[in-house]
Amino acid sequence: MPSSAITAPPSSVKKLFETSLSTTTTLDLVSLISAASKRIDIELYNVVPSVDQSQLQLLVSDDNGSSYETSLYSYHATRSDSGSTSYSATAGQGAAAMLLTASDVAWATKNGHVSGVISVFKPMESAYTTVSWNGTFIKTTSGCGMFSGAGVHTAVSQINALRLQFNGGNLASGDVIVREYL
């Protein structure tokens, strides 16, 4: 009977970028996406906003980051936390950015942070660009929860740059790794 062996990840997964954030307004991922990209994963590790109750947002560009699209985002984001049994959702259609987290998720002054993965599917295909995300957050010294969602940029374009930002303040600290799946 043949055995099943676990092997190393295929060479079709590449680490494109890694950084530790230090009070940066935005994180622009420019000149990383290739025409062969099937998926780009942005891994967030303990990303902290500089301003309480900031919302994490994603924007896309089809001109290598010279400008970022400020319309035509549709999304549905959900969250729940240990502070209550409630579940909340937010949605946008034709929005100015793709909202990844709710405003009460990330707190700078209470040891709050966001960790998770944002996946952008076939960004260089001339089609609507789809995105999914999920992760965890710490919003107080004892409160935690989860967030998830899906979205689309509803313009037919080849996306070649991505921007992460909080809607208030900077990306104060944390680590980010970007991987490409071919």
N, C-alpha and C positions, 0 to 999 in steps of 0.2 A: 504494500500500500504506500503510495507516495506521501511524503510529508509536506506540510505547508510551512514554509519558512517566512519569517518576517525579514524584509530587506530594507535597505536604506531608502529614503525618499527618492523618487525619480529626479533625474537632472532637469526635468521640466519645471521645477520649482526653484526660483532664484530669489535670494535676498537682494533687494535693490537699494535699500536705504535704511540707516539706523541713526537715531539722534536722541540726545537728552535735551529736553526743552528747558529754557531758562528765560522767562519773561519775553516771549515773542508774541507779536500781535497776531500773526497768522502762521500756519505751517503750509507752505506752498510746495507741492510735489510736481516739479517741472522737469521735463526731459527724462522721465523715467519710464513712461508707458511706450511699449513697442507695438507695432502693427500686429504682432503675433499674440499679444496678451489675450488670454481667455478670461482671466480674472486678476484683479489687483486686490490684495488684502492689506488693510491698514490696521496694525495691531497697536492698541493703546494700553499703556501700563501706568496706572496711577497718575493720570493727567489731571492737573489741578488748575482751576481758573483763578485769575487774580481778583475777581469780583464775585461776591456771593450771588447765588441764584442765577447764574449764567447758563445759557442754552448752547450746547455744542451743535455746530452747523457744518454742512458740507456744501461747497460750490464747485462747479466744473468749468473748464475752459476748453475751447477748440482752437485757440491761437497761441499755444505754448505758454499760457500764463500772462500774456500781455493784458488781458482783461478776463474777468470771470462773469459768467452768466448771472443775471440778477432777476430772472423771471423764469416762468415755465417749469417750476419744480412742483411735483405732486408727491405726497408722502402720507404714511400712516405710522405713527409712533406710539408705543404703549409703555407703561411702567407700572410697577407695584413695589411696595416697600414694607419693611418690617414694622413701621410705625402704625400701620393700619391694615385692615383686610381689604381695603378698597383697591380698585384697579382703575387706572385712568388712561385715556387715549387722547391724542391730538392728531389732527389731520390738516393738510393744506393742499390747495389746488391752485396752480398758477402762482405759487409763492415765490418770494425773493431769494430763498435758500432752502435747502433740505434740512429740516429740524431733526436732529438725532436724539436729543434728550429734552425732557421737560425742564422748566425753570427751577424747580426745587430739587433737582438731582445733584448738582455740583455746588458745594459750599467751600469757599476758600478759607474762611475763618474757623471752621469746625473740623479740620482734618479731612475734609471731603475730597473725593477724587472719582474719576471715571476710568474703568478698564473694560476693554472689549475689542471686537473685531468689526470693521466696516469692509464689506466686499462690494467691489464695482465690477460688473460683468460685461465682458467684451467691449471695453471703452472705445476702441478704435474702429468698431463696426459702424457704418453709416446707418444708424438706427437710433431709436430712443435708448438712452443709457439707464440700465436698471441697477439698483443698489439695495443691499440688505445689511442689517446691523443687529448686534446683540451684545450685551455686556452687563456689568455690575457697577454699582456706585455706592459710595459711602457719603452720606449727606450730613451726618453729625458724628459725634464721638461714639455713638452706639447704633445709629440708624443705617441700614443698608437696604439695597433692593436690586431690581433688575430692570433693564430697558431693552426694547427690541423694536424693529420696524422694517419697512420697505418703502422704496421710493423710486421715482423715475424723473429724468430730465426729458421733458416732452418736446424736444426739438431733434430733428434728424441731423446729427453731426458726429464727427469723430473727436472724442474727448481725449486730449493729450496732456492735461494738467488738472490737478485737484487741489482744493484749498480747504483746510480745517481751521475753524475759528470759533471762539465763544462770542455770543452776541453782545456781551458786556465785558470789557477788559481784555486781558491777555491770556495766553496759554502760559501759566506761571512756571509749571514744572511737570515732570513726567518723562516717560520714554515712549518712543514710537519706532516701530519696525514696519517696513513696507516690503511685501513679497509679491512676486509675479508668477502666475501659473500660465504656462504655454500650452 
